[in-house]
Each structure stands twice: as structure tokens, then as C-alpha cells.
Amino acid sequence: MSDSELSHTKPKVHAKLSVILSLLKAFKLAELLALANNLLAIVAFIYTPELPLKVLAILILAVGLGVFYFALRIRIDITLFEQWDSFEINALDDALSNINPKHQTGRALEERLQGSYRLFNRGLVLVFVQFFLLITAVWLA
């Protein structure tokens, strides 16, 4: 790749990284909502004598754990994308493969960004499912 091609692609890469980083950082609000939902579910589980509400509280907690899993993965992606310019990609893939043998090496930045976006979407879906379960529990109470 020539210097002129590289100078044209670097702003595009920076823009793509900036957009996905902004989106991923916004997941913190969803994470806080999931935490609040989990706390309410714990209170419901402790104080309700009714079995259906206890089951719903357990489901809310289980979905909340899923949200926290996606939040953890998103935080890792945020950290890696913030340092993207300083990485040698093959070394990064080797390091990630040592941690997770299922890591897919050799992916282009675009694929990695799409993967992070999928994590974001799945996490948001779980937050909405958790919130729906919480509303159902309140309705049944």
C-alpha cells in the first residue's frame, strides 16, 4: 500500500473506531439498568412467598448474568480498540489465542468491529428481556 493510500485509509479507520467506541461505551447505561433490575429481583426473591415470582426473580438474575457477560466482553473490546493503533495485529491475535483457543485469528478490523456491534446488540436484547421479565413480575405481584 502506498503512502497516499495509507493516508486516506487511516482517517477512515480512526472514524470507524471512534464510532464503535462511542457505541460500546454507551452500553454502560444498559449495564447499570441490568444491575438495578438484578437488585430488584433479589429483593423480590427474598420477600415474596409466591413460587411464580421467585421463579421470575431467578430468570431475571440469570438474564442479568448474561448482560454482565456481554458487558465484560464489550469492556475488553473497548480497551483493545482504544489501543488499536499501537498493536501489531498478528501479535494481538497470538496473545488473544493464548487466552482463548477459540479466538478467530486473521480477521480484518471491519469484522472485529462487526463482532463488537453484535455483542452490543445481544447485550441490549438481554436488557430488554430482563426488563420485560421485571415488568411481568411486578404485574403478577
FENBELPE-V242213 format. One record per backbone hydrogen bond with DSSP energy under -0.5 kcal/mol. NH is the residue of the N-H (numbers start at 1). CO is the residue of the C=O. Records with the same first field share a line. If there is no record, write none. Layout:
NH=CO / CO
This chain:
6=2
7=3
8=4
9=5
10=6
11=7
12=8
13=9
14=10
15=11
16=12
17=13
18=14
19=15
20=16
21=17
22=18
23=19
24=20
25=21
26=22
27=24
28=25
29=26
30=26
31=27
32=28
33=29
34=30
35=31
36=32
37=33
38=34
39=35
40=36
41=37
42=38
43=39
44=40
45=41
46=42
47=43
48=44
54=50
55=51
56=52
57=53
58=54
59=55
60=56
61=57
62=58
63=59
64=60
65=61
66=62
67=63
68=64
69=65
70=66
71=67
72=68
73=69
74=70
75=71
76=72
77=73
78=74
79=75
80=76
81=77
82=78
83=79 / 80
84=81
86=83
87=84
89=87
91=88
92=88
93=89
94=90
95=91
96=92
97=93
98=94
99=95
100=96
103=100
105=103
112=108
113=109
114=110
115=111
116=112
117=113
118=114
119=115
120=116
121=117
122=118
123=119
124=120
125=121
126=122
127=123
128=124
129=125
130=126
131=127
132=128
133=129
134=130
135=131
136=132
137=133
138=134
139=135
140=136
141=137
